[in-house]
Amino acid sequence: MSAVSRTRTEGAAADLVSVRARGRGWGKGRGPGEGRGRAQGSAHRTLRLAPGHLSLRIRPRPLAVTFLLTLLAAGSGALALTRGGLVPPAEVLGALFGAGSEQAAFVVLELRLPRVALGLTVGAALGAAGALFQQLSRNPLGSPDIVGFNSGAATGALLVLLHGNPAYVAAGAAGGGLATAVIVQLLARRGSFRGNRLILAGIAVGSLLASVNAYLLTRAALDHAQSAQLWLIGSLGSAERHQVLPALLALGALLLAALPVVRRLDLLEMGDEAAGGLGVDAGRTRVLVLLIAVGLSAVAVSAAGPIVFVALCAPQLARRLSRGTGTGLLPAAAMGALLLSASDLVAISLPTAGPLPVGVVTGALGGVYLAWLLGRGRRR
């Protein structure tokens, strides 16, 4: 089969997947088993870059939603730059362009801007990881924090923080997340990354790793244990400039790697045999998606700790807004950036006695989301 024919065949197959997915509840932002069986979804347009050779499918609504969410996330970050009493909002813009005082430049460029930039990056990584995990498992609860991958990444990072070189925290998080993914897959082997078996195996492994993390804290020195405990809650308070660029580059590389794989992942909705007829290797595709998702989780955990519920909520909220089908990678990433940026804005704005970790706010947000999801399910 030629490359052109395969592209056209996959495009037609993607339309069939969209109709099937909507019938199964993945359309209009619903998880599996939540759909109403109506084939409703956003229309798509085909942009032909070279007649008869290459075409690009564009869905206007998801694209517009991604753009809008990105603007809102940037606006939330800009508002966070103006919070605080040391530098008035009027001086923030001058500090960004080198026209302010040394004090304003230090506060804005060294303290506030890294926190905002890292929050947007981590949020996007969590949103994208959640979208990949949920599409891989075909389960709206299939996020890295629920399945236990964040706990595994936290264990690896904690071992490096407490007993190794802090410069290798990212490597420790990636190794811990990957090892957890392997263990969860072995326990849920019959589930092949799908269904409740994977979720239950992940919850079991995550609970065990939470105990391991607690044990590591009890064996650490008091000052190390305090900083590690704050990190385990999920915090952007210690963000520094040198962390932003590596995290941003890793996020960009992983998203670029995910884009071609996501199309093949969506085709697996037709079934492994049907997707195989289009040249999709089901096993290889799932392994690649898992590696990319674990990498995204490691980026987030190594930078800000195991922040909860953003990866769970962002893909579902983005799917409801975009009314799209399939993975919805970019809308989920934009929604994740908005959720974490807005949560951090709330954390720094609340009148608390000390700095409030952003993980406290996202935990409360996730609890409200799960309660709403439960109430919605009971009404049905």
Buried (B, 14 or more C-beta within 10 A) or exposed (E): EEEEEEBEBBBEBBEEBBBBBBBBBBBBBBBBEBBEEEEEBBEBEEEEEEEEEEBEBEBEBBBBBBEBBBEBBBEBBBBBBBBBEEBEEEBBBBBBEEEBEEEBBBBBBEBBBBBBBBBBBBBBBBBBBBBBBBBBBBBBBBBBBBBBBBBBBBBBBBBBBBEBEEEBBBBBBBBBBBBBBEBBBEBBEEBBBBBEBBBBBBBBBBEBBBEBBEEBBEEBEEEBBEBBBBBBBBBBBBBEEEBBEBBBEBBEEBBEBBEEBBBBBBBBBBEBEBBBBBEBEBEEBBBBBBBBBBBBBBBBBBBBBBBBBBBBBBBBBBBBBBBBBBBBBBBBBBBBBBBBBBBBBBBBEEEEEEEBBBBBBBBEBBEEBBEEBEEEEEEE
